[in-house]
Amino acid sequence: MQLKKNKKKKKKILLFLVSQPLTQHLCKRIGVNTSYKNWQMLYWNFLPLLKKNVDKVYSDEKKLIQKGKNYIRINSFLDLYRECHKIPKDFYFVNFAGDFFLTSLLDRFLYFRGGTKLLIHPGKSCEYKKNRIKYFNIIRDLINLNKIYLIKKSIGHLIERIKIILNNFIQTRPKILFAGNYKTYLEFKKDFKNQQVFKINGHDFDNFINLKQKKTKEKNIVFIDQMLDNPFEFNMRKGLFARFSPSITENYWESMEKFFNLVIKKFPKNNFLVAAHHRRNKSKIPINKKFVFNKTTQLIRDAKLVLCHNSTAHKLAVLFRRPIIFVNMDLFKLKSYEVVEETNELSKELGTYTVKINKNGIQNKENIDLKKILKINKKKYEKFQSNFICFPNYKNYGLWKTILQQLDSRK
């Protein structure tokens, strides 16, 4: 009996299916180094198996990629077979890998294997009204911009829709849900009436909690880099349906640099900095501006003005009450109409200024009013924060340890 009491407890498993290289940003975002009681968080990275060419690009960038003993590369089906055999009968899992047939089938297999699926959402942002997007307008604009791309995009859109439907059919429904903001919480309570839904901090609110007490400087003009010149998500899709063509990539940075130079003239006493995307190669900086890595939260905290498209980092600007200029471009119509609409919707919800850039340059640049730009709409910021960033009481619900505590309390 004494031997049984002293026997070491088996670790409880929370398994993540992912398809990304482990950058410093991702490491924090998905809690790779979280430690709590007898829990082990495992991560199966399917990027080498799903897209070897994309994986190779990031594998060669040693300074960019972090190491994690629980972040396991799945290089082959043999690797997958071996890892599956290590998993106990009762465990929890999360599917962050995206809409791929392989990971969808594995999702279903893990359910039959004894796994309980979780849905962990950092919190949805405000959404454009989809009925505003008319296919006639999309076709009209793409015919003018790039006829060949219109054909590719039409075929690609049809294929993607079919894939999403099939993947949703294959995957199992989550049993326990965690929502990172009030809007998401209400949606989960409505759509998953018989399931448990818990409140947690979104990633950006969690970062804000850790930095908000420190004194701010408000001295920099900061642009949030989304790496739109070579977007990872679109490289993960097969074919050329969702990628920028080389000419569009060049035009993007050329247009943005003109806008940056205009802003620098308007604010000559302030430093201009780019909060670099966490997957950007440090040796391949696209323009002659200072790119700062892995310090987005601090840069926004110390900013006088934030420039961005539809990056989720806009939430940090709202939390720190920083003025924002949203930048929209005709080029985005070749990437996704949703980006155009979401950027406009964010600007409307927050009452901020929007700059529009087309092939002729920056529209209405003579009308940029510095006094209006630097003044925020406090009521709209507070309403946005309550709905789309955290919860109305601004309570700190915690993140990864909170999730493990809730799982630990289940019988």
C-alpha positions as CSV (number, residue, x, y, z in Angstrom):
1,M,0.0,0.0,0.0
2,Q,2.8,2.3,0.9
3,L,4.4,1.8,-2.5
4,K,1.2,2.8,-4.3
5,K,1.0,6.0,-2.3
6,N,4.5,7.0,-3.2
7,K,4.1,6.1,-6.8
8,K,4.6,9.2,-9.0
9,K,1.4,10.5,-10.5
10,K,1.1,10.4,-14.3
11,K,1.1,13.8,-16.0
12,K,-2.1,15.2,-17.3
13,I,-1.8,16.1,-21.0
14,L,-3.1,19.1,-22.9
15,L,-2.1,18.6,-26.6
16,F,-1.9,21.3,-29.2
17,L,-2.0,20.6,-33.0
18,V,-0.1,23.5,-34.6
19,S,1.4,24.2,-38.0
20,Q,3.8,27.1,-37.4
21,P,7.5,27.6,-36.6
22,L,8.1,28.4,-32.9
23,T,9.0,32.1,-32.8
24,Q,9.4,34.1,-29.5
25,H,6.0,35.7,-30.1
26,L,4.2,32.3,-30.7
27,C,6.0,30.8,-27.7
28,K,4.2,33.4,-25.4
29,R,1.0,33.4,-27.3
30,I,0.3,29.6,-26.9
31,G,1.9,29.2,-23.5
32,V,4.8,26.9,-24.5
33,N,6.7,27.4,-21.2
34,T,3.6,27.2,-18.9
35,S,4.1,25.2,-15.8
36,Y,1.2,24.1,-13.5
37,K,1.0,21.3,-11.0
38,N,1.0,17.9,-12.8
39,W,0.2,19.2,-16.2
40,Q,2.2,18.8,-19.4
41,M,1.4,20.9,-22.5
42,L,2.5,19.2,-25.7
43,Y,2.7,20.7,-29.1
44,W,2.8,18.7,-32.4
45,N,4.1,20.9,-35.2
46,F,2.8,19.6,-38.6
47,L,4.5,22.3,-40.7
48,P,7.3,19.9,-41.9
49,L,4.7,17.3,-43.0
50,L,2.2,19.8,-44.5
51,K,4.5,22.2,-46.3
52,K,8.1,21.2,-46.4
53,N,9.2,24.1,-48.5
54,V,7.7,26.7,-46.1
55,D,9.2,24.8,-43.1
56,K,12.7,24.9,-44.7
57,V,12.6,28.6,-45.1
58,Y,12.1,29.1,-41.4
59,S,14.3,26.2,-40.3
60,D,17.2,28.0,-42.0
61,E,16.6,31.1,-39.9
62,K,18.2,30.0,-36.7
63,K,18.0,33.4,-34.9
64,L,14.2,33.5,-35.5
65,I,13.2,30.1,-34.3
66,Q,12.9,29.2,-30.6
67,K,13.5,25.8,-29.1
68,G,11.0,24.0,-26.9
69,K,11.4,20.5,-25.6
70,N,7.6,20.0,-25.8
71,Y,7.3,21.5,-29.2
72,I,7.7,18.4,-31.4
73,R,8.3,18.4,-35.1
74,I,6.1,15.9,-37.0
75,N,8.4,15.2,-40.0
76,S,6.7,12.0,-41.2
77,F,3.7,9.7,-40.6
78,L,6.1,7.4,-38.6
79,D,6.8,10.3,-36.2
80,L,3.0,10.8,-35.9
81,Y,2.4,7.1,-35.2
82,R,5.1,7.1,-32.5
83,E,3.8,10.3,-30.7
84,C,0.2,8.9,-30.8
85,H,1.3,5.9,-28.9
86,K,2.8,8.0,-26.1
87,I,-0.6,9.7,-25.4
88,P,-2.6,8.3,-22.5
89,K,-6.2,7.3,-22.8
90,D,-7.6,10.4,-21.2
91,F,-6.3,13.8,-22.4
92,Y,-7.4,17.2,-23.7
93,F,-6.5,18.6,-27.1
94,V,-6.8,21.8,-29.1
95,N,-6.7,22.1,-32.9
96,F,-4.7,25.3,-33.9
97,A,-3.4,23.7,-37.1
98,G,-5.8,25.2,-39.6
99,D,-8.1,23.6,-42.2
100,F,-6.0,20.7,-43.5
101,F,-7.5,17.3,-44.2
102,L,-4.6,15.5,-42.3
103,T,-5.1,17.5,-39.1
104,S,-8.9,17.3,-39.4
105,L,-8.7,13.5,-39.7
106,L,-6.3,13.5,-36.7
107,D,-8.8,15.7,-34.8
108,R,-11.5,13.0,-35.2
109,F,-9.0,10.2,-34.4
110,L,-8.0,11.9,-31.2
111,Y,-11.6,12.1,-30.2
112,F,-12.0,8.3,-30.7
113,R,-8.7,7.8,-28.9
114,G,-10.2,9.3,-25.7
115,G,-9.4,12.9,-26.1
116,T,-11.6,15.8,-25.1
117,K,-11.5,18.7,-27.5
118,L,-11.2,22.3,-26.3
119,L,-11.9,25.5,-28.3
120,I,-9.6,28.3,-27.0
121,H,-10.3,31.6,-28.8
122,P,-8.3,34.8,-27.9
123,G,-11.3,36.9,-28.7
124,K,-13.0,37.9,-32.0
125,S,-12.7,41.5,-33.2
126,C,-15.4,43.6,-34.8
127,E,-16.6,42.1,-38.0
128,Y,-17.5,43.8,-41.3
129,K,-21.0,43.1,-42.5
130,K,-20.6,40.5,-45.2
131,N,-23.6,41.6,-47.1
132,R,-21.7,44.8,-47.9
133,I,-19.3,42.8,-50.1
134,K,-20.9,42.3,-53.5
135,Y,-19.4,39.9,-55.9
136,F,-20.1,42.3,-58.8
137,N,-17.8,44.9,-57.1
138,I,-15.1,42.3,-56.5
139,I,-15.1,41.2,-60.2
140,R,-15.2,44.8,-61.4
141,D,-12.2,45.8,-59.3
142,L,-10.1,42.7,-60.1
143,I,-10.8,43.0,-63.8
144,N,-9.3,46.5,-63.7
145,L,-6.4,45.4,-61.4
146,N,-5.4,41.9,-62.7
147,K,-7.6,39.8,-65.0
148,I,-5.4,36.6,-64.7
149,Y,-5.5,36.9,-60.9
150,L,-9.3,37.2,-61.0
151,I,-9.5,33.7,-62.6
152,K,-7.0,32.2,-60.1
153,K,-8.8,33.8,-57.2
154,S,-12.2,32.6,-58.3
155,I,-11.0,29.0,-58.6
156,G,-9.1,29.3,-55.4
157,H,-12.1,30.7,-53.5
158,L,-14.3,27.8,-54.7
159,I,-11.7,25.2,-53.6
160,E,-11.2,26.9,-50.2
161,R,-15.0,26.9,-49.6
162,I,-15.2,23.2,-50.3
163,K,-12.2,22.5,-48.1
164,I,-13.7,24.4,-45.2
165,I,-17.1,22.6,-45.4
166,L,-15.4,19.2,-45.6
167,N,-13.0,19.9,-42.7
168,N,-15.8,21.2,-40.5
169,F,-17.7,18.0,-41.3
170,I,-14.7,15.8,-40.4
171,Q,-13.7,17.6,-37.2
172,T,-15.4,16.9,-33.9
173,R,-17.2,19.6,-31.9
174,P,-15.5,21.0,-28.8
175,K,-16.7,20.0,-25.4
176,I,-15.2,22.8,-23.4
177,L,-14.8,26.4,-24.6
178,F,-12.7,29.4,-23.5
179,A,-13.5,32.9,-24.7
180,G,-11.0,35.8,-24.7
181,N,-13.5,38.6,-24.8
182,Y,-17.2,39.4,-24.2
183,K,-18.3,39.2,-27.8
184,T,-16.8,35.7,-28.2
185,Y,-18.2,34.6,-24.8
186,L,-21.8,35.6,-25.8
187,E,-21.4,33.9,-29.2
188,F,-20.2,30.7,-27.6
189,K,-23.0,30.7,-25.0
190,K,-25.5,31.0,-27.9
191,D,-23.9,28.5,-30.3
192,F,-22.8,25.9,-27.8
193,K,-25.7,25.8,-25.3
194,N,-25.0,22.4,-23.8
195,Q,-21.2,23.0,-23.4
196,Q,-19.2,24.7,-20.7
197,V,-17.9,28.2,-21.6
198,F,-15.2,29.9,-19.5
199,K,-13.8,33.5,-19.5
200,I,-10.0,34.0,-20.0
201,N,-7.7,36.9,-20.9
202,G,-7.0,37.4,-24.6
203,H,-3.3,37.4,-25.4
204,D,-3.1,41.2,-25.9
205,F,-5.0,42.0,-22.7
206,D,-2.7,39.6,-20.8
207,N,0.3,41.5,-22.2
208,F,-1.3,44.8,-21.2
209,I,-1.9,43.7,-17.6
210,N,1.8,42.9,-17.3
211,L,3.0,46.3,-18.6
212,K,0.3,48.9,-17.8
213,Q,1.8,49.9,-14.4
214,K,5.0,51.1,-16.0
215,K,5.5,54.8,-16.9
216,T,4.9,55.5,-20.6
217,K,7.0,57.8,-22.8
218,E,4.7,58.5,-25.8
219,K,7.6,59.5,-28.0
220,N,7.5,57.2,-31.1
221,I,5.5,56.8,-34.3
222,V,5.0,53.1,-34.7
223,F,3.9,51.0,-37.7
224,I,2.6,47.5,-37.0
225,D,4.2,45.2,-39.6
226,Q,1.9,42.3,-40.8
227,M,4.4,40.9,-43.2
228,L,1.9,41.4,-46.1
229,D,4.8,41.3,-48.6
230,N,5.1,37.5,-47.9
231,P,2.2,36.4,-45.7
232,F,2.7,33.1,-44.0
233,E,-0.9,32.1,-44.0
234,F,-1.1,32.4,-47.8
235,N,2.1,30.5,-48.4
236,M,0.5,27.6,-46.5
237,R,-2.1,27.3,-49.2
238,K,-1.4,25.3,-52.3
239,G,-1.0,27.1,-55.6
240,L,-1.0,30.8,-56.3
241,F,-4.6,31.6,-55.5
242,A,-3.8,33.6,-52.3
243,R,-0.4,35.0,-52.9
244,F,0.8,38.5,-53.8
245,S,2.5,38.6,-57.2
246,P,6.0,40.1,-57.1
247,S,4.9,43.4,-58.6
248,I,2.2,43.8,-55.9
249,T,4.8,43.1,-53.2
250,E,7.1,45.8,-54.5
251,N,4.2,48.3,-54.9
252,Y,3.1,47.6,-51.3
253,W,6.4,48.7,-49.7
254,E,6.9,51.5,-52.2
255,S,3.5,53.0,-51.3
256,M,3.9,52.5,-47.6
257,E,7.3,54.2,-47.6
258,K,5.8,57.3,-49.2
259,F,3.2,57.4,-46.5
260,F,5.8,56.9,-43.8
261,N,7.8,59.8,-45.1
262,L,4.7,62.0,-45.1
263,V,4.1,61.1,-41.4
264,I,7.7,61.7,-40.5
265,K,7.4,65.2,-42.0
266,K,4.3,65.8,-39.9
267,F,6.1,64.6,-36.7
268,P,9.7,65.7,-37.1
269,K,10.5,65.5,-33.4
270,N,9.4,61.9,-33.0
271,N,11.2,58.6,-33.9
272,F,9.7,56.5,-36.5
273,L,9.8,52.7,-35.8
274,V,8.4,49.6,-37.3
275,A,7.2,46.9,-34.9
276,A,8.5,43.9,-37.0
277,H,6.3,40.9,-37.6
278,H,7.5,37.9,-35.5
279,R,8.2,35.8,-38.6
280,R,10.2,38.4,-40.5
281,N,13.7,37.6,-41.4
282,K,16.0,40.0,-39.6
283,S,18.5,40.0,-42.5
284,K,15.9,40.9,-45.2
285,I,14.5,44.2,-44.2
286,P,12.4,45.6,-47.1
287,I,12.8,49.3,-46.6
288,N,15.3,51.8,-45.1
289,K,13.4,52.2,-41.7
290,K,14.3,50.8,-38.3
291,F,12.6,47.5,-37.6
292,V,12.3,46.5,-33.9
293,F,11.7,42.8,-33.1
294,N,9.8,41.1,-30.3
295,K,8.8,44.4,-28.6
296,T,5.4,45.2,-30.1
297,T,3.6,45.7,-26.8
298,Q,6.4,48.0,-25.4
299,L,6.5,50.0,-28.7
300,I,2.8,50.6,-28.7
301,R,2.8,51.5,-25.0
302,D,5.5,54.2,-25.7
303,A,3.9,55.4,-28.9
304,K,2.6,58.9,-29.7
305,L,0.7,57.5,-32.8
306,V,0.1,53.9,-34.1
307,L,-0.2,53.1,-37.8
308,C,-1.7,49.8,-38.9
309,H,-3.9,47.9,-41.3
310,N,-6.2,45.2,-39.6
311,S,-3.5,43.8,-37.3
312,T,-4.8,42.4,-34.0
313,A,-2.2,44.6,-32.3
314,H,-4.7,47.5,-32.7
315,K,-6.1,46.1,-29.5
316,L,-3.0,47.1,-27.6
317,A,-3.3,50.6,-29.0
318,V,-6.8,50.8,-27.7
319,L,-5.8,49.5,-24.2
320,F,-3.0,52.0,-24.0
321,R,-5.3,54.7,-25.3
322,R,-3.1,55.5,-28.3
323,P,-4.4,57.3,-31.4
324,I,-4.5,55.1,-34.5
325,I,-4.3,55.7,-38.2
326,F,-5.7,52.8,-40.2
327,V,-4.1,52.4,-43.6
328,N,-6.2,50.9,-46.4
329,M,-4.9,50.1,-49.9
330,D,-6.4,49.1,-53.3
331,L,-3.8,46.4,-53.4
332,F,-5.6,44.6,-50.6
333,K,-8.4,43.8,-53.0
334,L,-6.0,41.4,-54.7
335,K,-5.3,39.7,-51.4
336,S,-8.7,39.7,-49.7
337,Y,-11.7,42.0,-49.8
338,E,-12.2,41.1,-46.1
339,V,-9.0,43.0,-45.2
340,V,-10.4,46.2,-46.9
341,E,-13.8,45.9,-45.1
342,E,-12.3,44.9,-41.7
343,T,-9.9,47.8,-41.8
344,N,-12.8,50.2,-42.6
345,E,-14.9,48.7,-39.9
346,L,-12.2,49.0,-37.2
347,S,-11.8,52.7,-38.1
348,K,-15.5,53.2,-37.8
349,E,-15.9,51.4,-34.5
350,L,-13.0,53.4,-32.9
351,G,-13.7,56.7,-34.5
352,T,-10.2,57.0,-36.0
353,Y,-8.7,58.4,-39.1
354,T,-8.2,56.2,-42.2
355,V,-5.7,56.8,-45.0
356,K,-6.5,55.3,-48.4
357,I,-3.7,54.5,-50.9
358,N,-4.3,53.6,-54.5
359,K,-2.1,53.5,-57.6
360,N,-2.1,57.3,-57.8
361,G,-0.7,57.6,-54.3
362,I,-2.1,58.8,-50.9
363,Q,-5.7,60.1,-51.2
364,N,-6.5,63.5,-49.5
365,K,-3.1,63.8,-47.9
366,E,-3.5,67.6,-47.8
367,N,-6.5,67.1,-45.4
368,I,-4.6,65.2,-42.7
369,D,-5.4,67.2,-39.5
370,L,-2.8,66.5,-36.8
371,K,-5.1,67.7,-34.0
372,K,-7.9,65.4,-35.0
373,I,-5.5,62.5,-35.6
374,L,-4.0,62.7,-32.1
375,K,-7.4,63.0,-30.3
376,I,-9.1,59.7,-29.5
377,N,-12.8,59.0,-29.0
378,K,-12.7,57.8,-25.4
379,K,-16.3,56.5,-25.4
380,K,-15.7,54.4,-28.5
381,Y,-12.4,53.1,-27.2
382,E,-14.0,52.1,-23.9
383,K,-17.0,50.4,-25.7
384,F,-14.6,48.6,-28.0
385,Q,-12.4,47.4,-25.1
386,S,-15.4,46.1,-23.2
387,N,-16.7,44.0,-26.2
388,F,-13.7,43.1,-28.3
389,I,-10.7,43.0,-26.0
390,C,-11.8,41.9,-22.6
391,F,-15.0,41.9,-20.5
392,P,-17.1,44.9,-19.3
393,N,-15.7,44.7,-15.8
394,Y,-12.1,44.7,-17.1
395,K,-11.4,41.8,-14.8
396,N,-8.1,39.9,-15.0
397,Y,-9.2,36.2,-15.7
398,G,-5.8,34.9,-16.4
399,L,-4.9,32.7,-19.4
400,W,-3.0,29.4,-19.6
401,K,-2.9,28.6,-15.8
402,T,-6.6,29.5,-15.7
403,I,-7.4,27.0,-18.4
404,L,-5.4,24.3,-16.6
405,Q,-7.1,25.1,-13.3
406,Q,-10.5,24.7,-14.9
407,L,-9.5,21.4,-16.5
408,D,-8.0,20.3,-13.2
409,S,-11.3,20.9,-11.4
410,R,-13.2,18.5,-13.7
411,K,-14.0,15.1,-12.3
